[in-house]
């Protein structure tokens, strides 16, 4: 072998060995993922009638069933999130009063949690299935909001839309709360919030799903994460009780039957059009529903609910049908093989003939990086965060004390997220925690020369446990910080 070729081969082998030392083995295990979807027709679909496409790959459907199917059914987990920063007092009053009137149907879905963010979140009612409790708490919120609404109307104070920082802060608080829950089964979020006036550029971004930074990025990123965690989002910018006058106009088929309905022995008219079954009811018969699909100031909410297969209710008269629609949804389970890397992956459901089925559009294998960044932003802003790892950072070393946890289906790495002095976040992967009872340690990754971290978040991606600590700016590597 020529000398130059031999040297090149040695160099390639050395480079490959060095690269292999830096990589972490990705182990795959088969697991089931649940999706909630709107049935495409009145006929009961089976596993062979539906196709799941996840990240471009077809995945096998294992089970399909309605809410009445005892082999598939799981009660809903419902969270009513009232954001007094993103909603006017009038919207809070009308929305919570409307939900209070539907307390029985709301509690009938499953457990209900009620949270008011003003601006920090406060849990007013933990998970409960008691309709009276749900009604009482929501009625109390509505009563206080009515007083605030009357004062605001008397002062005639104009209400401006949220700026980027306010919108991001409130959405971060929503995400930190929801992603920290470990509920099994379907999940639904009732979000009381207003839309806001948008620029033409923002309108285009919300319609196309391609963020242009600023408020559009905050909304679209939150929508993807809500979908990935399975939160069907129902936005409630309710300002009125009446949905408008129902459209009862005769359609073309009815008009044809009426004009050709004299069927005698000598009638040679074309036979009437007789549909095989009654037409499906639709919400589009209400003016409020049609207006909600075209009003520019509701485009942020439409963009927020779209990827989650959610709904938009702008009048409390629409709440009964909204709850009924949720109760009529179906569940399916499909098998997938994904590493615990936290990436978001697109997912779609189709029928056998290729028609799309309305379901959430994103799936995940572990905690996404965007969730870690939201937690770090709230930590640096002074919010109190719950954590599930005994973390300590001391003299450039990260230590996780021994803890108990069930073994995950597949091992995964540890992700270390560091906030730099300029506010940027670095994410690095480290070897996973093999034995929780023995603890874990790793060196704090080096940043740019002269830069010192503001905060560190450590996540066990396999078990989805995490903890974060703030670090004093002046002596980040000399003192100990624990949580």
C-alpha positions in Angstrom: 0.0 0.0 0.0 1.5 3.4 -0.9 2.7 5.5 2.1 0.3 8.4 1.5 -2.7 6.1 1.3 -1.6 4.3 4.4 -1.3 7.6 6.3 -4.7 8.7 5.1 -6.3 5.4 6.3 -4.6 5.7 9.7 -5.9 9.3 10.0 -9.5 8.2 9.1 -9.5 5.4 11.6 -8.2 7.8 14.3 -10.9 10.3 13.5 -13.6 7.7 13.5 -12.4 6.3 16.9 -12.5 9.8 18.3 -16.0 10.5 17.0 -17.2 7.2 18.4 -16.0 8.2 21.8 -18.1 11.4 21.7 -21.3 9.7 20.6 -23.9 8.2 22.9 -25.6 5.0 21.9 -29.2 5.4 21.0 -31.3 2.4 22.1 -34.8 2.0 20.7 -37.7 0.3 22.3 -41.2 -0.3 21.1 -43.8 1.8 23.0 -47.4 2.8 22.5 -48.5 6.3 21.9 -52.1 7.5 22.4 -53.9 9.9 20.0 -57.3 11.4 20.4 -59.1 12.1 17.1 -62.4 13.1 15.6 -64.0 10.1 13.9 -64.1 10.7 10.1 -67.6 9.2 9.7 -70.4 7.5 11.6 -69.0 4.1 10.8 -66.8 2.7 13.6 -63.2 2.7 12.3 -60.9 -0.2 13.1 -57.1 -0.4 13.3 -56.9 -1.4 9.6 -59.0 1.7 8.6 -56.5 4.2 9.9 -52.9 5.0 9.0 -50.4 6.8 11.3 -47.5 8.6 9.7 -44.9 9.7 12.2 -41.9 11.7 11.0 -42.5 10.3 7.5 -42.7 6.7 8.6 -45.9 4.5 8.7 -46.6 3.2 12.2 -48.9 0.3 13.1 -52.2 1.0 14.8 -52.8 -1.4 17.7 -56.2 -0.3 19.2 -59.0 2.0 18.3 -62.1 2.7 20.3 -64.7 5.3 21.3 -65.1 6.8 24.8 -67.6 4.1 25.6 -65.1 1.3 24.8 -64.0 0.0 28.2 -60.8 -1.5 26.6 -59.6 1.8 25.4 -61.4 4.4 27.5 -59.6 6.7 29.8 -61.2 9.7 31.6 -60.2 13.1 30.4 -57.9 15.3 32.4 -59.2 18.9 32.1 -57.4 22.1 33.1 -59.3 25.4 33.1 -56.6 28.1 32.7 -57.8 31.6 33.2 -55.1 34.1 32.2 -56.1 37.5 33.5 -53.1 39.1 31.8 -54.1 37.8 28.3 -57.9 38.1 28.8 -59.9 41.2 29.6 -62.2 41.2 32.7 -65.2 41.0 30.4 -63.8 37.9 28.7 -63.0 36.3 32.1 -66.5 37.0 33.3 -68.3 35.6 30.3 -66.1 32.6 29.9 -66.0 31.4 33.5 -69.7 32.1 33.9 -70.4 30.0 30.8 -68.2 27.2 32.1 -69.9 27.3 35.5 -73.3 26.7 33.8 -71.8 23.6 32.1 -70.1 22.3 35.3 -71.9 19.0 35.1 -70.8 18.4 31.5 -67.3 19.6 32.3 -66.9 17.2 35.3 -68.5 14.5 33.2 -65.4 14.4 31.0 -63.1 13.6 33.9 -61.1 15.4 36.6 -61.0 19.2 36.4 -58.3 21.5 37.7 -58.9 25.3 37.8 -56.0 27.7 37.6 -56.0 31.5 37.5 -52.8 33.3 36.3 -52.8 36.9 37.6 -50.0 37.0 36.4 -48.5 34.1 38.3 -50.6 30.9 38.4 -52.6 29.9 41.4 -54.5 26.6 41.6 -58.0 27.4 42.9 -59.3 23.8 42.6 -57.2 20.7 42.4 -58.3 17.8 40.3 -61.9 17.2 41.1 -64.9 15.4 39.5 -67.5 17.1 41.7 -69.7 19.3 39.5 -70.8 21.5 42.5 -67.1 22.3 43.4 -66.4 23.1 39.8 -69.4 25.4 39.5 -68.7 27.2 42.8 -65.1 28.0 42.0 -65.8 29.2 38.4 -68.8 31.2 39.7 -66.5 32.9 42.2 -64.0 33.8 39.5 -66.8 35.2 37.3 -68.2 37.3 40.2 -64.8 39.0 40.8 -64.3 39.5 37.1 -67.7 41.2 36.8 -66.6 43.8 39.3 -63.4 44.4 37.4 -65.2 44.6 34.1 -67.6 47.2 35.4 -64.7 49.3 36.8 -62.9 49.1 33.5 -65.9 50.1 31.5 -66.6 53.0 33.8 -63.0 54.2 33.4 -63.2 53.6 29.6 -59.6 52.4 29.6 -58.5 51.1 26.2 -56.9 47.6 26.3 -53.8 47.0 24.2 -52.6 43.6 23.0 -49.7 41.9 24.8 -46.1 42.7 23.9 -43.6 39.9 23.1 -42.2 39.7 26.6 -45.7 39.6 28.3 -47.0 37.0 25.9 -43.9 34.8 26.2 -43.9 35.1 30.0 -47.6 34.0 30.3 -47.2 31.1 27.8 -44.1 29.9 29.6 -46.0 29.7 32.8 -48.7 27.7 31.0 -46.2 25.3 29.6 -44.3 24.8 32.8 -47.5 23.9 34.6 -48.9 21.6 31.9 -45.6 19.8 31.1 -45.1 19.1 34.7 -48.2 16.9 35.0 -47.9 13.2 34.6 -51.5 12.3 33.8 -52.3 9.3 31.7 -55.1 9.4 29.1 -56.5 12.2 27.1 -56.0 15.8 28.1 -58.0 19.0 27.4 -57.1 22.6 28.1 -59.8 25.3 28.4 -57.8 28.5 27.9 -59.5 31.7 28.8 -57.7 34.4 26.8 -58.3 37.1 24.2 -56.9 37.4 20.8 -55.1 40.6 19.8 -54.7 42.8 16.8 -52.0 41.6 14.4 -49.9 43.1 11.7 -50.2 41.7 8.1 -46.9 39.9 8.6 -48.2 38.3 11.8 -51.4 37.4 10.1 -49.6 35.6 7.3 -47.3 33.8 9.8 -50.3 32.5 11.8 -52.1 31.3 8.7 -49.1 29.5 7.2 -47.6 28.2 10.5 -44.2 29.7 9.6 -43.1 32.0 12.5 -41.4 35.2 11.8 -40.1 35.8 15.3 -41.7 37.9 18.1 -45.3 37.1 19.1 -45.7 34.6 16.2 -42.9 32.4 17.4 -44.2 32.4 21.0 -47.7 31.3 19.8 -46.6 28.7 17.2 -44.0 27.2 19.5 -46.5 26.9 22.3 -49.0 25.3 19.9 -46.5 22.6 18.9 -45.6 21.8 22.5 -49.2 21.6 23.6 -49.9 19.2 20.7 -46.8 17.1 21.5 -47.9 16.7 25.1 -51.5 15.8 24.0 -53.3 18.8 25.3 -56.4 19.4 23.1 -56.8 23.2 23.4 -60.2 24.9 23.6 -59.7 28.7 23.4 -62.5 30.7 25.1 -62.4 34.4 24.1 -66.1 34.6 25.1 -67.6 38.0 25.2 -71.3 37.2 24.4 -73.9 34.6 25.4 -75.8 34.5 22.1 -74.2 32.7 19.1 -76.5 34.5 16.7 -79.6 33.4 14.8 -79.4 29.8 13.6 -79.2 29.5 9.9 -82.2 27.4 8.8 -82.2 28.2 5.1 -83.2 25.4 2.8 -80.3 23.7 0.9 -80.4 22.8 -2.8 -81.3 19.2 -2.1 -84.3 20.2 -0.1 -85.4 22.7 -2.7 -85.2 20.1 -5.4 -87.4 17.7 -3.5 -89.9 20.4 -2.8 -90.2 21.4 -6.5 -90.5 17.9 -7.7 -92.5 16.3 -4.9 -95.9 15.7 -6.7 -95.4 12.0 -7.4 -98.5 10.7 -9.3 -98.9 7.8 -11.8 -98.2 10.1 -14.8 -95.4 12.1 -13.3 -92.3 11.6 -15.3 -90.0 13.9 -13.2 -86.6 12.9 -12.1 -86.7 10.8 -8.9 -86.1 12.8 -5.8 -82.6 12.9 -4.2 -83.0 10.9 -0.9 -79.8 10.8 1.2 -79.1 7.4 2.8 -78.9 9.0 6.3 -79.6 12.3 8.0 -77.1 15.0 7.3 -74.4 15.6 9.9 -75.1 18.5 12.2 -72.6 21.4 11.9 -71.6 24.4 14.1 -71.4 26.5 10.9 -75.1 27.2 11.2 -74.2 29.7 13.9 -72.9 33.2 12.9 -70.5 33.4 15.8 -68.7 30.3 14.6 -68.2 31.6 11.1 -67.1 35.0 12.4 -64.5 33.3 14.6 -62.9 31.7 11.5 -62.3 35.0 9.8 -61.8 37.7 12.5 -58.1 38.9 12.2 -57.8 39.5 16.0 -58.6 35.8 16.6 -55.9 34.5 14.3 -53.4 34.0 17.2 -55.9 31.7 18.9 -56.7 29.8 15.7 -53.0 29.2 15.3 -52.7 28.1 18.9 -55.5 25.5 18.7 -54.9 24.2 15.2 -52.0 21.8 15.9 -53.8 20.4 18.9 -57.0 19.6 17.1 -58.7 22.0 19.4 -61.7 24.3 19.1 -62.6 28.0 19.4 -65.8 29.0 21.3 -66.7 32.6 21.1 -70.1 32.4 22.8 -71.2 30.4 25.8 -74.1 29.0 23.7 -71.5 27.0 21.9 -70.1 25.3 25.1 -72.6 22.4 25.2 -71.8 21.3 21.7 -68.1 21.8 22.4 -68.2 19.5 25.4 -70.3 17.0 23.3 -67.7 17.0 20.6 -65.0 16.2 23.0 -67.1 13.4 24.4 -67.6 11.9 21.0 -63.9 11.8 20.1 -62.1 8.5 19.7 -58.8 7.1 20.9 -56.2 5.1 19.1 -52.9 3.7 20.1 -50.0 3.1 17.7 -46.5 1.6 18.1 -43.4 3.6 17.6 -39.6 3.3 18.1 -38.0 6.6 19.0 -34.9 7.5 21.0 -35.4 9.5 24.1 -33.9 12.6 22.5 -36.7 15.1 23.1 -37.2 16.0 19.5 -40.6 17.0 18.2 -41.8 14.9 15.3 -44.8 15.6 13.0 -47.6 13.0 13.1 -50.7 12.7 11.0 -53.7 10.3 10.9 -55.3 9.3 7.6 -58.0 7.0 6.5 -57.5 4.0 4.2 -58.3 6.2 1.2 -55.8 8.8 2.3 -58.2 11.4 3.7 -56.8 13.4 6.7 -58.3 12.8 10.1 -58.3 15.6 12.6 -55.9 14.8 15.4 -52.9 16.5 17.0 -50.0 17.1 14.7 -46.9 16.6 16.8 -45.5 13.8 19.0 -42.4 13.6 21.3 -40.2 11.0 22.8 -39.1 13.0 25.9 -38.9 16.6 27.1 -38.2 19.0 24.2 -35.5 21.6 24.5 -38.1 24.4 24.2 -39.7 23.2 27.5 -36.3 23.3 29.2 -35.8 26.9 28.0 -39.2 27.9 29.3 -38.3 26.5 32.7 -35.0 28.3 32.8 -36.7 31.6 31.8 -39.2 31.2 34.7 -36.4 30.3 37.1 -34.4 33.4 36.2 -37.5 35.5 36.5 -37.9 34.4 40.1 -40.8 31.9 39.8 -40.8 28.9 42.2 -40.5 25.7 40.2 -41.1 22.1 41.4 -38.4 19.6 40.5 -37.9 15.9 40.7 -34.1 15.5 40.8 -31.9 16.1 43.9 -29.4 18.4 42.1 -26.2 20.0 43.3 -23.7 22.1 41.4 -20.3 22.6 43.1 -16.9 23.7 41.8 -17.7 22.9 38.2 -19.3 19.5 39.0 -22.9 18.5 38.6 -24.1 15.9 41.1 -27.4 14.1 41.3 -27.9 12.5 44.7 -29.3 8.9 44.8 -33.1 8.8 44.2 -35.7 6.1 43.6 -37.6 5.8 40.3 -39.0 3.0 38.1 -36.8 1.8 35.3 -37.7 3.4 32.0 -38.6 1.4 29.0 -35.3 2.4 27.4 -32.3 4.2 28.7 -31.6 7.8 27.6 -29.1 10.5 28.0 -28.9 13.3 30.5 -29.4 16.8 29.0 -27.6 19.7 30.5 -29.0 23.1 29.7 -27.0 26.2 30.6 -28.0 29.8 30.5 -25.0 32.0 29.4 -24.3 35.5 30.6 -25.8 36.9 27.4 -29.1 35.0 27.9 -28.5 32.3 25.3 -29.1 28.7 26.3 -26.7 25.8 25.4 -27.9 22.2 25.4 -25.4 19.3 25.8 -26.0 15.6 26.2 -24.2 13.5 28.7 -24.3 9.7 29.5 -27.5 8.7 31.1 -28.3 7.7 34.7 -27.9 3.9 34.8 -28.6 3.3 38.5 -30.6 6.0 40.3 -29.9 4.5 43.7 -26.2 5.3 43.1 -26.6 8.8 42.0 -24.9 10.5 39.0 -22.2 13.2 38.5 -20.7 15.0 35.5 -18.5 18.0 34.9 -20.2 21.3 34.1 -19.6 21.8 30.4 -17.2 24.6 29.5 -18.7 27.7 27.9 -17.1 30.5 25.9 -13.8 31.8 27.4 -14.5 34.2 30.2 -18.3 33.4 30.3 -20.0 32.3 33.4 -23.4 30.5 33.6 -26.5 32.1 35.2 -28.4 28.9 35.7 -28.2 25.1 35.0 -31.0 22.7 34.3 -30.3 18.9 34.3 -32.8 16.5 32.8 -33.0 12.7 32.9 -34.6 12.3 29.5 -35.4 8.6 30.0 -37.4 9.2 33.2 -38.4 12.8 32.4 -37.1 14.0 35.8 -35.4 17.3 36.1 -34.1 20.1 38.4 -32.6 23.6 37.9 -30.5 25.9 40.0 -29.4 29.5 39.7 -25.7 30.2 40.0 -24.2 33.3 41.4 -22.6 35.3 38.5 -19.3 36.1 40.2 -18.3 32.7 41.6 -20.1 30.1 39.5 -17.4 27.5 39.8 -16.4 28.0 43.5 -19.6 27.8 45.6 -22.2 25.0 45.9 -25.8 25.4 44.8 -28.3 22.7 45.3 -32.0 22.0 45.0 
